[in-house]
């Protein structure tokens, strides 16, 4: 009986340690659960739970890393986080150099790359050791250290996102194209969504459903995954209290099964949220300190399902040991 209990304690301890280490934590400023929003030409807001105005930290990029401020100008201001908490921001507007700045979880700049005055760098995604950037001439795919340009895909895209299978989804103004990874190279599979009006940002939820910010109707369009396709369109509207500004960036926090969206203008930015089952967004807060916001990224926490499954498994283990004892 003593051996069984010792074995149980060991297994439980190791299981809890493995669960806790699923998502790394770092010294300030970057932590899981935080939202990062590019705004104001060369700044980004770091918003911590419980997502209130007094939980916002304001950070500034070097002047050479500036991006556009107009919502209709898609030059720079893309934001992404990789699994290790490194932040990637696209920049470049007007006659300035286009590029990416990579920022470590402690807030220090790790690397900056530039490519000259074209193409325009827009939305960005980072996952599995790759960084993909949407541009007006296609998608550029780099390694996560930004040392090598691995592949270039042609097209005029505004945002990009990876799914859990490693496929790349590239957002055009009116459609979403999927590129599948085949023998280490991304190849165009097909257009999975069409008929959009003024799409600007894209994201997935934990079930693999696709969400597109379409500014033509100031809505988020939800497309439900059906096997290898997407169907069952649902429109998620802004709250009735929001009548001005324009929707822009979107990001998903799996730990609370919630999407965050920015509605922005030159006067203020509204941080909005909704769950996958909602049809209307709600206001988290409004700020006149954050203006001309761009894309956003969420540093995800672990999904609740992971904790539920772990606890269920430990409960079964305890019952088994008690029976044997």
Secondary structure as UniProt FT lines:
FT   HELIX           2..20
FT   TURN            21..22
FT   TURN            28..29
FT   TURN            32..33
FT   STRAND          35..39
FT   TURN            40..42
FT   STRAND          43..47
FT   TURN            49..51
FT   HELIX           53..55
FT   STRAND          56..60
FT   HELIX           63..65
FT   TURN            71..72
FT   STRAND          79..81
FT   TURN            83..84
FT   STRAND          87..91
FT   TURN            94..95
FT   STRAND          99..103
FT   TURN            105..106
FT   STRAND          109..114
FT   STRAND          121..127
FT   TURN            128..129
FT   STRAND          130..135
FT   TURN            136..137
FT   STRAND          138..143
FT   TURN            144..145
FT   STRAND          149..154
FT   STRAND          159..162
FT   TURN            164..165
FT   STRAND          168..171
FT   STRAND          176..182
FT   TURN            183..184
FT   STRAND          185..193
FT   STRAND          199..204
FT   TURN            206..207
FT   STRAND          210..214
FT   TURN            215..218
FT   STRAND          219..226
FT   TURN            227..228
FT   STRAND          229..237
FT   TURN            240..241
FT   STRAND          246..253
FT   TURN            254..257
FT   STRAND          258..264
FT   STRAND          269..274
FT   TURN            276..277
FT   STRAND          282..287
FT   STRAND          296..298
FT   HELIX           304..324
//
